[in-house]
């Protein structure tokens, strides 16, 4: 199974050898996931603090 990674500006596409579809992930989604993951690490949460919480609240997500 081969995988290709293609950067199309603000989205990323991963292609596999099987022809079952395509998944695209926007930069904003990766940033949100990284921010949420950072809040799970002791010490990092206090550094990110309000920025991550503000972003999550703007997107309507609940903690």
C-alpha positions as CSV (number, residue, x, y, z in Angstrom):
1,X,0.0,0.0,0.0
2,X,1.5,3.3,-1.0
3,X,0.5,6.7,0.4
4,X,1.0,10.1,-1.1
5,X,0.7,13.4,0.7
6,X,-0.4,16.4,-1.4
7,X,-0.4,20.0,-0.1
8,X,-3.0,22.2,-1.8
9,X,-2.5,25.4,0.0
10,X,-4.9,25.2,3.0
11,X,-5.9,21.6,2.7
12,X,-4.0,18.3,2.7
13,X,-5.0,15.2,0.8
14,X,-3.8,11.7,1.5
15,X,-4.0,9.3,-1.4
16,X,-3.9,5.5,-0.9
17,X,-3.5,2.9,-3.5
18,X,-7.1,1.7,-2.9
19,X,-9.7,3.7,-4.8
20,X,-12.2,4.1,-1.9
21,X,-12.2,7.9,-1.7
22,X,-10.4,11.0,-0.5
23,X,-10.0,12.7,2.8
24,X,-9.1,16.4,3.0
25,X,-8.1,18.2,6.2
26,X,-8.1,22.0,6.3
27,X,-5.3,23.8,8.1
28,X,-7.8,25.2,10.6
29,X,-8.8,21.7,11.6
30,X,-5.2,20.7,12.2
31,X,-4.7,23.8,14.3
32,X,-7.8,23.2,16.4
33,X,-6.8,19.5,17.1
34,X,-3.2,20.6,17.9
35,X,-4.5,23.3,20.3
36,X,-6.8,20.9,22.0
37,X,-4.1,18.3,22.3
38,X,-1.8,20.9,23.8
39,X,-4.3,21.6,26.6
40,X,-3.8,18.0,27.7
41,X,-0.1,18.5,28.4
42,X,0.8,19.8,31.9
43,X,2.6,23.2,31.6
44,X,1.6,23.8,28.0
45,X,-2.0,24.5,28.9
46,X,-1.0,27.5,31.0
47,X,1.1,28.9,28.2
48,X,-1.7,28.6,25.6
49,X,-4.4,29.6,28.1
50,X,-6.9,32.0,26.8
51,X,-5.9,31.7,23.1
52,X,-7.0,28.1,22.8
53,X,-10.1,28.6,25.0
54,X,-11.1,31.6,22.9
55,X,-10.6,29.7,19.6
56,X,-12.6,26.8,20.9
57,X,-15.4,29.0,22.2
58,X,-15.6,30.9,18.8
59,X,-16.1,27.6,17.1
60,X,-18.9,26.7,19.4
61,X,-17.1,23.7,20.9
62,X,-17.6,22.7,24.6
63,X,-14.9,21.5,26.9
